[in-house]
Amino acid sequence: MPKLLSASLALAALLSLGGPAQAQVQAPTPPEPAATTADQHLRITHSVRPVYPAKARKEGLHGVVKAEVAVSAEGQIEEIVILDSPGDLLSDAVREALRQTRFKPRIKNGQAVATRMRQDFAFYP
């Protein structure tokens, strides 16, 4: 068989089979994006409710205690400030509860930062 005819037959056979096997070409996979840490708010990870002191209840002391807490970049309480309170007994109860509260610090631009938060605590019989 002449070479031209055998080449034509080989080409016809390949075309009838769907052509020569080709490696699948895929678009290159883009690199994984660099790990970014989005900004995150300060989070309470463990909360303790203040106990309504029996003496305060007996004395008819009630209302809302407004507190501000300074939290370090490590999530530790640095300062508790009572902004407004109906009385020392309720303020003390709020301080005690806040000392037992645990925080996850605020994240800003990928770094933990110190921050402050305000919280109200209601005491009603």
Secondary structure, DSSP 8 states (H G I E B T S, - for coil): --HHHHHHHHHHHHHHTTSS-------------------B--EEEE-------HHHHHTT--EEEEEEEEE-TTS-EEEEEEEE-S-HHHHHHHHHHHHT-EEE-EEETTEEE-EEEEEEEEE--
